[in-house]
Amino acid sequence: MNSNGAEIVLKTLVNLNVEVIFGYPGGAVLPLYDAIFKQNRIRHILVRHEQAAVHMAEGYARSTGKVGVVLVTSGPGATNTVTGLTDAFMDSIPVLCITGQVPTHLIGTDAFQEADTVGITSSCTKHNYLVKDITELEETLLEAFYVSKSGRPGPVVVDLPKDVQNDHANYNSLKIKRPASYRPLKRPNIGKIKELTEVILNSKKPIIYSGGGVINSGIKASLALRKLVDFLNVPVTTTIMGLGSIQASNPNFLGMLGMHGTYEANMAMYDCDLMICIGARFDDRVTGKIDSFSPKSKKIHIDIDPSSINKNVKVDFPLIGDAGVIMSLLLMDLKSSKIKINKEHLRRWWRRIEQWRKKDSLSFVDSSNTIKPQRVLKELNSAIKDKDAYITTEVGQHQMWAAQFIEFDKPNHWMTSGGLGTMGYGFPAAIGVQVAHPKKTVICIAGEASFLMNIQELSTLKQLNIPVKVFILNNQYLGMVRQWQQIFHGARYAESYSASLPDFCKLASSFGIKGIQIKNPKDIKKSIQEMLEYDGPVVVDVCVEKLENVYPMIPAGGAHNEMKFSDEDSNIAGTKEGMALV
Amino acid sequence: MNDISTHTLSVIVDNKSGVLGRVVGMFTSRGYNIDSLTVAEVDEDRSLSRITLMVTVTSMVVDQIKAQLERIVPVRKVLDLNDIGDFVNRELILVKVKAKGERRVESLRVADIFRARVIDSSGQSFIFELTGSAEKLDAFINLMKPLGLVEVSRTGAVAILRGAKALYN
């Protein structure tokens, strides 16, 4: 059937079961928007800034396991997506981003709204394509979609010149053809599974360290992880990306690890004799000082991306493949093994861990005068306990507190910018989540400064009129910057005060959105209820204690066994080398 | 970190526009240095190009480089020839020597010893062509310097395994 390029794009997306596109029109995508106008299979969400379109697609993708799709115009439309694409690249989120381009005969002439999109995005995408010939369009889109979601997922850009959108060709309803050069390995080497079984069953102080790869591998992987943990009765910690892969309520869960992780998780990582890393990548926020990272352990590393192996930390037993597949095979092999894990050693290991747990490292000093951010998140956590809520965050102190105090029993319910640390991520991501789950409770836990970075999306939210709740922990500071200035730079708070803040309630109401302010600790419960019960979007401005710091903390350059617990802790500033770290 | 050595990598890629840029871009963005690089199409039917890269790094870094290269979608295969077996590698240079009288004669004699070919000559100059290992070419250049060497053009190395085994098919 003869169609123009724009229609072929839409038909191909329908063929791929795409339901929604987050986008913003412009000159170089007018044919595509015309094709969108003439169909009703795919819903288009009009954003107010292209960066937000990518974050919405990320939120959509992370909460559903599907590919998020973005459509923007050439030039500034495309360059505005770069932060979002980099964010998706760092956190391995499947996003297909279609960018308009000037017509092929104008490429390279510095034409109006021309940018070298393929060049600019090649280091922040898994792969990208420039389609110069309409006969390659359908196949390229299918391949791009496949590359985006398979193996270690990531963002893929398809750059589409305007003349290709207008050209005519047949739409062929092709099936996805995997590129010859791209073969991600899913099933592992079975011989190695046996080796792992032996290593695991002979360990005395094992710990599982699970990451975003388990979430990305799908719900089955999280279920397999739970079975594995229950069968072995081993402790398990997760990265910030891995929260929800194991139930927060699981007694074997030690909490998040790393810079602001729990004492028990970090000490167990330091002291273990076997570390089983599944779908995590030994990020510097997790490892702390590399030379002192888990010095006594043998390390198993299960990952779908061979380049993650031995990148930061040398491991003893690498195994490439899908986390869920490997855990299921491993569990079968463990169950059929004649050797059993030594229960006495394990009991001693657990006794040790219980000692660390007694430290209660997430404790904080509450106040009746000011609202402690930890307290308000604890209240929020109990209020949403039975709601199957989805949580997104911005980046900074509130993000760490959310990771510490909100409990996730399911995967795909926690969306945060882990790798890139993108302020401005959480609010649009929450809109993307709510688009995917219209009936669910979706809350963006934000800081006032992060929220301002994509605040224009209030307009998108009002247009959609979907019940996203923005929950701002407003401390009038770039809190995490201020915390580091206090610790490492003699409390010289250079440019970290959020000056000239708007009245967030009035601002929300100017968009036609309900605003609630919480000033008094007494009102926390009531106001959270009011927010949750309100059938529509709400912005909640929680005026929290201004100078509260996130603890526990491994100061930059410190090791897992060098945690600090309060401002009063000695030598918190750490080392000179640490000062150079981010 | 004392296991630093030079590795010769053969990278088989789809011959599409921009692939070389992706390969080189990986080195730039991850902070690795390339000692030498050559690239050309080697299989027209399947549109495959072969990139030969030399890097001087630790064994952990070369594994990381291989894995990062393999992540690039149009890269089909990455082989560290040092891992696989004996291989030969060759570079090619063109050397322009400007000289008169005794030095002109001497440059011809040196070229003869190295089995370099004269591919251009004028009243006051020769251009020599020579292939060989990097060491041999370095030696040739050093000998030619006092004899009036004025310009060198040099390829990076190309390399191939010894014996009947083929790297890609």
Interface residues (C-beta under 8 A of the other chain):
Chain A: V118 G119 S122 S123 K126 H127 L130 V147 P179 A180 S181 Y182 D305 P306 S307 I309 N310 K311 K314
Chain B: V13 D14 G18 G21 R22 G25 S29 M60 D63 Q64 A67 Q68 E70 R71 I72 V73 P74 V75 R76
